[in-house]
Structures are given as structure tokens and as C-alpha cells.
Amino acid sequence: VQIVESGGGLVQPGGSLRLSCVVSGITFSLYNMNWYRQAPGNQRELVAGISSSGGTTTYTDSVKGRFTTSRDNAKNTVYLQMNSLKPEDTAVYYCRANLRGDSRINYWGQGTQVTVSS
């Protein structure tokens, strides 16, 4: 199983980034997908999630209205569109695949760094 995040970088406050997460080695359409982030000295936190079909999305309160997650099951890819970025969004962002109906089966990517700074 390979999970590869991309799209991170340095952006000014108020700017936007789109993260991508490409998954291989599993039947992507059977997996719920989640985005997590971890800032230095902090615990990893769940940022957003999308169901296996893409019909349901969830967000942590601090990103609601600013971040949007979506997926393309034909491309085995999940996205995180991040708008109105704030310095406190600075973190390493990780993608996690969780088998629908069995929380014990999950896979993580290596992460991509997002830095919001002027």
C-alpha cells in the first residue's frame, strides 16, 4: 500500500493551497479517507474526513468554511482545498485511509508540510 501526499508548501496568510493524496495497493472506493495535521509540539489532530462514496464530509470546527475535502475514486485520489489560510494552520498534513466498517485496518501517508507565514 502506498499513500503519497503532495501540494504542501509556503503560503502567505489568506492564501490557498490544494493538497492531494494518491493511494495505491488497495481498493480505494472501499476506504473512508481522512486528513490529519500535526504541528510541532502538538498531538496529531483530525482535520477533515470523507466517506468512501464521497457523499459525507466532516470537518473540525477550526477549518469549517475554509477547507473542503473531495475525492475522485477513478483516480484513487483525495483532495484537501485549503482557503483563507492562517498561521495556525501550519503543520505537517497527513492522509489516512480507513477501511469502511473496520477501523482496525488503516494506512497512513508520510505527510506534506504546510507553512503559513508572511
Residue pairs with C-beta under 8 A, 6 or more apart in sequence:
1 23
1 24
1 25
1 26
1 97
1 107
2 22
2 23
2 24
2 25
3 21
3 22
3 23
3 95
3 96
3 97
3 107
3 108
3 109
3 110
4 21
4 22
4 109
4 110
5 19
5 20
5 21
5 93
5 94
5 95
5 109
5 110
5 111
5 112
6 19
6 20
6 21
6 22
6 112
7 17
7 18
7 19
7 20
7 112
8 17
8 19
8 93
8 112
8 113
8 114
8 115
9 17
9 113
9 114
9 115
10 115
10 116
10 117
11 17
11 85
11 114
11 115
11 116
12 116
12 117
12 118
13 85
13 86
13 87
13 116
13 117
13 118
14 84
14 85
15 85
15 116
16 81
16 82
16 83
16 84
16 85
17 82
17 85
17 114
18 79
18 80
18 81
18 82
19 35
19 79
19 80
19 82
19 93
19 95
19 112
19 114
20 77
20 78
20 79
21 33
21 35
21 77
21 78
21 79
21 80
21 95
21 109
22 75
22 76
22 77
23 31
23 33
23 76
23 77
23 78
23 95
23 97
23 107
24 76
26 97
26 107
28 73
28 76
28 97
29 52
29 53
29 73
30 52
30 99
30 100
31 52
31 97
31 98
31 99
31 100
32 49
32 50
32 51
32 52
32 97
32 98
32 99
32 100
33 49
33 50
33 52
33 69
33 71
33 78
33 95
33 96
33 97
33 98
34 46
34 47
34 48
34 49
34 50
34 95
34 96
34 98
35 46
35 47
35 48
35 49
35 69
35 78
35 80
35 93
35 94
35 95
35 96
36 44
36 45
36 46
36 47
36 93
36 94
36 95
36 96
37 44
37 45
37 47
37 89
37 91
37 92
37 93
37 94
37 114
38 44
38 45
38 91
38 92
38 94
38 111
39 88
39 90
39 91
39 92
42 91
44 94
45 60
46 60
47 59
47 60
47 63
47 67
47 80
47 93
48 57
48 58
48 59
48 60
48 63
48 67
48 69
48 80
49 57
49 58
49 59
49 69
50 56
50 57
50 58
50 69
50 70
50 71
50 78
51 57
51 100
52 100
54 70
54 71
54 73
57 68
57 69
57 70
59 67
59 69
62 88
63 82
63 89
66 82
66 83
66 84
66 85
67 80
67 81
67 82
67 83
68 80
68 81
68 83
69 78
69 79
69 80
69 81
70 78
70 79
70 81
71 77
71 78
71 79
72 78
72 79
78 95
80 93
82 89
82 114
85 114
85 116
86 116
87 116
87 117
88 116
89 114
89 116
90 114
90 115
90 116
90 117
91 113
91 114
92 111
92 112
92 113
92 114
93 111
93 112
93 113
93 114
94 108
94 109
94 110
94 111
95 108
95 109
96 106
96 107
96 108
96 109
97 106
97 107
98 105
98 106
99 105
99 106
